Amino acid sequence: MNDLMPPPGLSGKSLLDRVEDALLPLINLVFLLLMFFIVAGQLSETPLPELPETLPSGSETSTNADLTVAADGTFKMAGKPVTEAGLAEALPQPDPENPLRIGAAGNLSMAELERLMTLLEKAGYTELLLLTEPTS
């Protein structure tokens, strides 16, 4: 051992006392962090945003989606069915400032969603906004 710290047997302290001495800095640090987050959490004056309420089940509302995809993978634009082959022609021109809004059913499979995104990428879309509905 070095000159600053006597060997454990010669320090005159029991093992429990030495462990408590080693834990004191850690306890102090945890206490200071706790105080910091309590104070920092109260400094924020901006309230949390209001969360949208969920609609009652069975209520039908129109979405703001440019393209909707049902759970079976069928596409609709403005309520009219669109085939996979005619999708690129039916969609508006890609605009990075206004991404295409896709309304997807909550239980749409990932394979169907990946297929749609591949079609949209081939059509020139680089920005998409995916809107989903919760499953019930």
C-alpha positions in Angstrom: 0.0 0.0 0.0 1.0 3.6 -0.3 1.9 6.0 2.6 -1.4 7.8 2.5 -3.6 4.8 3.2 -2.6 2.3 5.9 -3.2 -1.4 5.3 -6.8 -2.5 6.1 -5.7 -4.3 9.2 -3.9 -1.3 10.7 -6.4 1.4 9.9 -8.4 0.8 13.1 -11.7 0.7 11.3 -13.9 -2.3 10.8 -14.9 -3.6 7.3 -18.4 -2.1 7.7 -16.9 1.4 8.6 -14.6 1.3 5.6 -17.6 0.3 3.2 -19.7 3.1 4.6 -16.8 5.6 4.1 -16.5 4.4 0.4 -20.3 4.8 -0.2 -20.6 8.3 1.2 -19.4 10.1 -2.0 -21.8 8.0 -4.0 -24.7 8.8 -1.8 -23.8 12.5 -1.9 -23.7 12.4 -5.7 -27.1 10.7 -6.0 -28.6 13.3 -3.6 -27.2 16.2 -5.6 -28.5 14.7 -8.9 -31.9 14.3 -7.2 -31.9 17.9 -6.1 -30.9 19.1 -9.6 -33.7 17.2 -11.4 -36.3 18.4 -8.9 -35.3 22.0 -9.4 -34.8 21.7 -13.2 -38.2 20.0 -13.6 -39.9 22.9 -11.9 -38.2 25.6 -14.0 -40.0 24.6 -17.1 -43.0 27.0 -17.5 -44.3 25.5 -20.7 -47.2 23.1 -20.0 -47.4 19.7 -21.6 -49.4 19.8 -24.9 -53.0 18.5 -24.8 -53.2 15.0 -26.2 -56.0 14.3 -28.6 -58.8 12.2 -27.3 -59.5 8.9 -28.8 -62.7 8.6 -30.8 -65.3 6.1 -29.7 -65.1 2.8 -31.5 -67.4 2.7 -34.5 -67.3 6.4 -35.2 -66.3 7.2 -38.8 -64.3 10.3 -39.5 -62.6 11.5 -42.6 -58.9 11.5 -42.5 -56.6 14.1 -43.9 -54.7 11.4 -45.8 -53.9 11.7 -49.4 -53.8 7.9 -49.7 -55.5 5.4 -47.4 -54.4 1.8 -47.2 -56.8 -0.8 -45.8 -55.7 -3.8 -43.7 -55.9 -6.1 -46.8 -53.6 -3.8 -48.7 -56.1 -2.1 -51.0 -55.5 1.6 -51.8 -58.0 4.5 -51.9 -57.7 8.1 -52.8 -60.6 10.4 -52.0 -62.7 7.3 -51.2 -62.2 5.8 -54.6 -60.2 2.5 -55.0 -56.9 2.8 -56.8 -55.0 -0.2 -58.3 -51.4 -0.8 -57.7 -50.6 -0.2 -61.4 -52.5 3.1 -61.4 -51.2 4.4 -58.1 -48.3 6.4 -59.5 -50.6 8.3 -62.0 -53.3 8.9 -59.4 -50.9 10.5 -56.8 -50.0 14.2 -56.9 -46.4 15.2 -57.9 -43.8 14.6 -55.1 -43.2 17.7 -53.1 -40.5 17.7 -50.3 -42.2 20.7 -48.6 -45.6 18.8 -48.4 -45.0 15.1 -47.8 -47.5 12.6 -48.9 -49.9 11.7 -46.1 -50.7 8.0 -45.9 -53.5 6.8 -43.7 -52.8 3.2 -42.8 -55.1 0.8 -41.0 -53.8 0.0 -37.5 -53.6 -3.7 -38.3 -51.9 -3.3 -41.7 -49.1 -5.8 -42.0 -45.5 -4.6 -42.3 -45.1 -6.5 -45.5 -48.0 -4.5 -47.1 -46.6 -1.3 -45.8 -43.1 -2.1 -47.2 -44.7 -3.0 -50.5 -46.4 0.4 -50.6 -43.3 2.3 -49.6 -41.4 0.6 -52.4 -44.0 1.6 -54.9 -43.9 5.2 -53.7 -40.1 5.3 -53.8 -40.3 4.2 -57.4 -42.8 7.0 -58.1 -40.3 9.6 -56.8 -41.5 10.2 -53.2 -38.8 10.7 -50.6 -40.9 12.3 -47.8 -43.9 10.5 -46.3 -46.1 11.1 -43.4 -47.6 7.9 -42.0 -51.0 8.3 -40.2 -52.2 5.2 -38.3 -55.3 4.3 -36.3 -55.2 2.3 -33.1 -56.4 -1.3 -33.2 -59.3 -2.1 -31.0 
